[in-house]
Amino acid sequence: MRNVTADHPSRFTATLTNDGRDPFTATFGFAPPFSVTTLDATEGDASLFCYPVSDDARQHVQRVAIGNGTASDLPPESRADECWRVTGSYSTDSIAYARTLDAGESLRVAYDVYTYGDGSCFPDGDYRATTGVSVHPGTSADGATTSWSYGVTLALRDGSVSSVAGSDVRAVALTDE
């Protein structure tokens, strides 16, 4: 976790690790293992924009052109009104990546966090997003499958990220039956 400064926005990282003894293959969206672009306030209607740090994931997030057909660049190069902010609408490519994780192996994605829209800059509160994954035993995306959703909750206090927590992450039993 990295707090916001005049030089850069806040950043958080989501990691999924295979704590088991056997490999599994999982199918994810555009930014394995946590494919989201917004975190929504658990109370109220504020949202945060999450922009992946990796160029491999960034290529799948585009600003939707409005009005005169122009779209601003992502990510913003500097703060606006003392705030790391994005405005407008964004879309992501519908893409699925299958990744095999051997025992002890991890997938990690980092996101820069921006205030979304023209409201107050980083309003205090808890912000949450969930993503889903399908998992297959072994080294291919064939056969038995199990699916689940897991989430990240980001807590903002006094304009900075005070904590990041994973939730709904659980052990998944995979069998070839």
C-alpha positions, 0 to 999 in steps of 0.5 A: 500500500502506498499513500497519496502524495503530490507526486503520485496517487495512492496504490494498493496490491491484490495477491492470490497465492496457491497455498496448496500442494498441487497446481491449479489453473484459474480463469480471470479477467483483464488484470489477474487476479483482481480485475476491477476499475472501480471501488464503490463506497459501502455507504453513500454513492462515492466511487474510486477509480482503480487503474492497473499499474501493469501495461499488460492490464492497462491496455484493456482499460479505455476511456469512452470518448464523448461529445467531440470524440476526444478522450483524455489520456490515462493515467492523469499526469498530475493532480487537478485541484490538489486531487488525483482525479479522473472524470468521464466514462471507462470501459474494459475489454471482455477478456479471460486469462487462464493462469496456472499457479504451482504450489506456492506461486502467486499472481499480483496486480497493483492499482493506482487509486483516483477520486472518480468524478467531480465530488470531494477528493477521497471522501472518508469511508470504506470502498469495496469491489469484488471479482470472480474466478473459476478454478480447475485442478491441474495445469489446464482449464478443463475438467472439474471446476469451482468458482467463487468471488472475493473482494478488496475493501480499501479504507480511506481516512483523512484523504489517505488509504488507512488499510486494505483488506481481502474478504471472502477468500477461502480455501477451495477443494479441487478434485478430478472427480 
